[in-house]
Amino acid sequence: MAFDVRMAAVLTGTTVSQLRRWRREDVFEPEVPPADGGGLQYSYRDLMALRTIAFLRAKISLQRIRLALSVLRKLSYDEHLSAYKFGADSRSVVLADEDGNHIELVGQPGQLRMFTFGEIFAPFTNLHGDNVVPFQRPMPHLEVDADKMGGWPTIANTRVAFDAVAGIVDGDTITVDQVSHFFPTVTTAAAQDAIRFDDMVRAAR
């Protein structure tokens, strides 16, 4: 499953322009080839990596993050960025490896707090002061599950894609109250969440 740049921006707490700039400046290269026409696409693993960068960016400068990623590559840590766990304060980035070692990537050793994917998946405030949606529950009635439709956002506890619901509601011919005629497992509240999330994705810049 490939996620377009607007969906990636909403789910990772970034902006479309940030993602394009990060690719140009070699901060992060998606593993999915660009779509026809050159549009950026991201994998589920890419989304986790981007959310990690956004989480770090709320605490430390992009210059230091770029340096940390460069040092990571020089130390031959060649797996996808989503495979690693980092910690940061305002000056430094530290890698926690699989043996439990904390490896300084930037600056001098200091008092650092390791964070977990649980924290990255939870809501956080990004660099711009925007509230980033919970990764696995971007809306109360929507879920993101890597084992379901490749991680594409769906109505919770169903295999119905959020955009399939949003796409049929026009407010005139079909209203949110009528969605259950087409998707019996989708409640009115879930349909409203699907439309709100669709609006967020379409508005992403």
C-alpha positions in Angstrom: 0.0 0.0 0.0 1.3 3.4 -1.0 0.3 6.6 0.8 0.3 9.9 -1.2 2.0 13.0 0.2 -1.1 14.6 1.6 -2.0 11.5 3.6 1.5 11.1 4.8 1.5 14.8 6.0 -1.7 14.3 8.0 -0.6 11.0 9.6 2.9 12.1 10.5 2.5 15.7 11.7 4.4 17.2 8.8 3.4 19.4 5.8 3.5 18.6 2.1 6.2 21.2 1.6 8.3 19.8 4.5 8.2 16.3 2.9 9.2 17.6 -0.5 12.0 19.6 1.1 13.2 16.7 3.2 13.5 14.6 0.0 15.3 17.3 -1.9 17.7 17.9 1.0 18.4 14.2 1.5 16.8 14.1 5.0 14.4 11.3 4.1 13.9 9.4 0.8 10.7 7.3 0.6 11.2 3.7 -0.3 8.2 3.8 -2.7 9.0 5.0 -6.2 7.3 8.3 -7.2 3.9 8.0 -8.8 3.3 8.7 -12.5 3.8 12.5 -12.8 6.4 12.5 -10.0 4.1 12.6 -7.0 5.7 11.4 -3.8 4.5 8.1 -2.3 5.3 6.5 1.1 5.1 3.1 2.6 3.7 2.3 6.0 7.3 2.0 7.3 8.0 5.4 5.8 5.2 6.9 7.8 6.6 5.6 11.0 10.0 7.0 10.1 8.6 10.4 9.2 6.6 10.5 12.4 9.8 9.9 14.3 11.5 12.7 12.4 8.6 15.0 13.2 8.7 14.0 16.8 12.4 14.7 17.0 12.0 18.0 15.1 9.7 19.3 17.8 12.7 19.0 20.2 15.8 19.7 18.1 16.9 21.5 15.0 16.7 19.9 11.5 20.4 20.5 11.1 21.2 18.3 14.1 18.7 15.7 12.9 20.4 15.6 9.5 23.7 15.2 11.2 22.4 12.4 13.4 21.1 10.5 10.3 24.4 11.0 8.5 26.3 9.6 11.5 23.9 6.7 11.7 24.7 5.8 8.1 28.5 6.2 8.7 28.2 3.7 11.6 26.7 1.2 9.1 23.1 1.3 10.6 21.6 0.6 7.2 18.1 -0.6 8.0 15.0 1.4 7.3 14.8 4.3 9.8 11.6 3.0 11.2 13.6 0.1 12.7 15.5 2.3 15.2 14.6 4.0 18.5 15.9 7.4 19.3 15.9 9.9 22.2 16.5 13.6 22.1 16.8 16.8 24.1 17.3 20.3 22.7 21.0 19.6 21.6 21.4 15.9 20.9 20.1 12.7 19.4 20.9 9.3 20.8 20.3 5.9 19.3 19.2 3.0 21.5 20.5 -0.2 19.8 19.2 -3.7 20.1 21.8 -4.5 22.8 20.6 -1.7 25.0 23.5 0.6 24.2 22.9 4.3 23.9 25.0 5.7 21.1 25.5 9.5 20.9 24.9 10.8 17.4 25.1 14.5 17.9 26.7 16.8 20.5 27.9 15.8 23.9 26.4 13.2 26.2 23.7 14.7 28.4 20.5 13.8 30.2 18.4 12.3 27.6 15.0 10.5 27.6 14.4 7.6 25.3 11.0 7.5 23.8 9.1 4.5 22.4 6.9 3.9 19.4 4.0 4.1 21.8 4.9 7.8 22.3 5.4 8.4 18.6 2.0 6.8 17.8 0.3 8.9 20.5 -0.8 12.5 19.8 2.0 15.1 20.1 2.5 18.7 19.3 4.8 19.3 16.3 7.3 22.1 15.7 4.6 24.5 14.5 2.4 23.9 17.5 -0.1 21.8 15.6 -1.7 18.8 17.3 -0.7 15.7 15.5 -3.4 13.0 15.2 -2.9 9.7 17.0 -1.3 7.4 14.3 -3.4 4.3 15.0 -6.7 6.2 15.7 -6.5 9.4 13.5 -10.3 9.9 14.3 -12.3 8.2 17.1 -14.0 5.9 14.5 -11.1 5.4 12.2 -8.0 3.1 12.6 -4.7 2.5 10.9 -3.6 -1.1 11.1 -0.6 -2.4 9.1 -2.3 -5.8 8.9 -5.5 -4.4 7.4 -5.4 -3.0 3.9 -1.7 -2.3 4.2 -2.3 0.4 6.8 -4.7 2.5 4.8 -7.1 4.2 7.2 -10.4 2.3 7.6 -13.5 2.5 9.6 -12.7 1.0 13.0 -13.3 -2.8 13.2 -14.1 -3.0 9.5 -12.3 -3.3 6.2 -14.1 -0.3 4.8 -11.7 2.4 3.6 -12.4 5.9 5.0 -12.3 7.4 1.5 -14.9 4.9 0.1 -17.3 6.3 2.7 -16.3 9.9 2.2 -16.6 9.5 -1.6 -20.2 8.6 -1.7 -21.5 11.3 0.7 -22.5 14.4 -1.2 -24.9 15.8 1.4 -27.7 15.8 -1.2 -28.2 12.5 -3.0 -26.5 10.6 -0.2 -26.2 11.9 3.4 -24.2 10.5 6.3 -27.4 9.0 7.7 -27.8 6.9 4.6 -24.2 5.5 4.5 -25.3 2.3 6.3 -27.5 1.4 3.3 -24.3 1.0 1.3 -22.0 -0.1 4.2 -24.0 -1.8 6.9 -21.1 -1.8 9.4 -20.6 1.9 9.2 -22.4 4.1 11.7 -23.4 7.7 11.1 -20.7 8.8 13.6 -18.1 6.8 11.7 -19.2 8.3 8.4 -18.8 11.8 9.9 -15.3 10.9 11.0 -14.4 9.6 7.6 -15.6 12.9 6.0 -13.7 15.0 8.6 -10.5 13.0 8.0 -11.0 13.2 4.2 -11.3 17.0 4.5 -8.0 17.1 6.5 -6.2 15.1 3.9 -7.5 17.2 1.0 -6.5 20.4 2.9 -3.0 19.2 3.7 -0.3 21.6 2.5 
